Amino acid sequence: MPATRTPPPETLRPYLTTRHELLWEEAELFADQYVAPRVPRLEHSTSKFDRRLAQLMGDRGWFGVTVPAAYSGLEVGHVAKTILIHRVSVVSAAAGAILQATLIPVGALDEFGTHEQKKRWLPQVAGGSVLMSIAVTEPVAGGHIGGIETVAERDGDEWVITGSKAHIGNVHIADLHVVVARTGTEGDSPSKALTAFLVTSDLMGVSVTPYRAGHGLRGFSAGRLDLDHVRVPADQVLGEVGQGMEVAQRSSIRYGRPNLAAVSLGIHETVLNLTVGYLEERDRYDGTLIDLPVVLDRLGDIVHQFHSARVLLYHAACLLDHGINTVTEPINAKYANHKWAKESAQDSMELHAANGLALDYPLQRLIRDIQHTYAPAGTGEFQRIHLARSVLSVASAAGPST
Ligand SMILES: Cc1cc2nc3c(=O)[nH]c(=O)nc-3n(C[C@H](O)[C@H](O)[C@H](O)COP(=O)(O)OP(=O)(O)OC[C@H]3O[C@@H](n4cnc5c(N)ncnc54)[C@H](O)[C@@H]3O)c2cc1C
């Protein structure tokens, strides 16, 4: 049996069907066979992203995990999506990031697309021949969606889009970008001033800056998308004109937050496994480090954080599968999974003492990778603002929406 095979824990049984368990196994086998051998190469390369991994996941139909069967998707929902991202991220958060970044715009297309758009694109997405990205963040406006400066102007049967997007996941390998641009005039309410468009990467005026590796998630394509008078047919508006903020926010809440939580959970699980292995093997006095009560106590804290984070995520995904339109649970899951995984990684580093500091020790990769799940799909600040507001009896008058 491959080293990373771990059957679903009993605590998750209420959330899982037989189909889910098969997907769990499929994802682990895939991660063992295709992802694990790539990790050392990706870690040492600062000039290459991994296109082949995306293709391999696409070939398995995983980009269509939430796509209805009517459009050739697997139609197995949010828990299934969580399983795929979680199990792959145990082996490589970069691989999990590739998967999660395309599943956000796929969700947007499925929820806001016309039948014609879905018929045209979703079977190709589900078949793995089209990879998607979602381009919302901008170099100046950052995560402030209301401040988007990319402009789309109507010209006959086309829209002409000009602007720049930053930190876009899968930007170098995506064939189809969901781009959110400003279409409203000054008098329009901010929530109605934006529109989402389906923009193919081969259109004239679409360009991507060369890949530069970040702090972590080595091999995950992310970067800047420039649009210079890109002409997009009017039938490629996603949702209604003026619905762009809703497209961005709803896909971030329903897909982005659970997805990023699943990447964090995968990192967290590997942190835990690495820590247990180290503490059980390192001799001290007549036993090992794990026999020291203070060390045991610190490990207990990591276990508490991991178990709690895992349940929050699977619970949130299960609510979505039950059609419960919750905003708070995915936010809470994303926030807790990042926070606790980061804290566990730091605890683990301290428990490893000097032995965790070697550059090629896996904990180094995990500590770098976990930094990348804070910003996307709503930073911690936005999550906390939402969580605080969710218990207030009077709606807070000022401040950003989440
Ligand atoms: C791995 C990764 C993948 C990503 N993938 C995508 C993608 O596919 N598509 C995409 O569009 N974007 C993507 N992003 C970008 C991500 O969405 C942004 O980083 C995020 O929205 C924050 O924007 P910013 O980094 O410019 O920070 P800023 O918006 O400049 O914020 C800086 C700091 O100020 C805080 N802040 C800002 N405004 C407020 C406020 N009103 N109240 C309280 N605090 C505030 C923020 O929380 C943050 O701490 C990705 C980022 C990463 C790291």
The ligand as an ORCA input file, in Angstrom:
! r2SCAN-3c Opt
* xyz 0 1
  C      -2.401     31.664     -3.428
  C      -3.236     32.799     -3.910
  C      -4.154     32.583     -4.923
  C      -4.938     33.628     -5.380
  N      -5.806     33.393     -6.402
  C      -6.544     34.415     -6.902
  C      -7.397     34.200     -8.009
  O      -7.466     33.088     -8.559
  N      -8.128     35.248     -8.466
  C      -8.073     36.481     -7.896
  O      -8.772     37.380     -8.345
  N      -7.252     36.724     -6.832
  C      -6.486     35.724     -6.339
  N      -5.640     35.944     -5.279
  C      -5.537     37.278     -4.715
  C      -6.309     37.424     -3.404
  O      -7.686     37.338     -3.635
  C      -5.887     38.774     -2.802
  O      -4.571     38.616     -2.325
  C      -6.829     39.236     -1.707
  O      -8.061     39.573     -2.259
  C      -6.266     40.465     -0.973
  O      -5.831     41.429     -1.878
  P      -4.350     42.048     -1.696
  O      -3.381     40.930     -1.564
  O      -4.099     43.017     -2.797
  O      -4.403     42.778     -0.314
  P      -5.051     44.219      0.028
  O      -6.441     44.268     -0.521
  O      -4.109     45.287     -0.394
  O      -5.121     44.163      1.603
  C      -3.946     44.338      2.402
  C      -4.310     44.150      3.871
  O      -5.264     45.138      4.275
  C      -6.418     44.497      4.803
  N      -7.602     45.254      4.390
  C      -7.843     45.791      3.179
  N      -9.047     46.384      3.171
  C      -9.582     46.203      4.383
  C     -10.807     46.588      4.996
  N     -11.730     47.281      4.338
  N     -11.018     46.244      6.294
  C     -10.080     45.535      6.980
  N      -8.897     45.149      6.447
  C      -8.665     45.484      5.178
  C      -6.416     43.119      4.168
  O      -7.180     42.192      4.922
  C      -4.945     42.794      4.149
  O      -4.531     42.343      5.415
  C      -4.821     34.913     -4.804
  C      -3.888     35.139     -3.784
  C      -3.100     34.097     -3.342
  C      -2.108     34.353     -2.243
*
